[in-house]
């Protein structure tokens, strides 16, 4: 299995976050296994889910890339799926997120996360929006928004590791208006089966990378 350089970091992510990513790829919001998934019958899944998710990081990455690839093109390439960078760029285009041709994967992911947070909190006051200029608070916002998206898609509450009282504040601050906007975005933009999986999966991966990067920055 050829590993994607932009997804190798998954092996060092939190178990609960990897489980959430896995559930997004394999289950719908009714708790039913997706017909198109190819993960739950593998030895990796049977041996590692739900408590040893790091050991199946490569399989998760491969499943994500398969979902995000054009089936015909994948067959022509003898099963080789699109790169994760290509998938992120495709998701950003779908979501109307402006990225440059020279942007790498982390840059596109950050722009995607920032755009989603801005849409979600578009009705907040200027004072509350100062949150965007604070790296720690922005991190908390991203955790919270990602958990809400995952919860809506999986039909159960997902609490991401590291969430704090700031996250609870964000839930109150965004209020029904902000989350109605997010729900409307989810319903309208995750219309096709492929994007219904890929958009939340890419957002989840982007949030995990953001957390890891933020954690390393704080150490130094």
Secondary structure, 3 states (H helix, E strand, C coil): CCCCCCCHHHHHCCHHHHHHHHHHHHECCCCCECCCCCCCCCHHHHHHCCCCHHHHHHHHHHHHHHHCCCHHHHHHCCCCCCCHHHHHHHHHHHHCCCCCCCCCHHHHHHHHHHHHHHHHCCCCCHHHHHHHHCHHHHHHHHHHHHHHHHHHHHCCCCCCCCCCHHHHHHHHHHHHHHHHHHHHHHHHHCCCHHHHHHHHHHHHHHHHHHHHHHHHHHHC
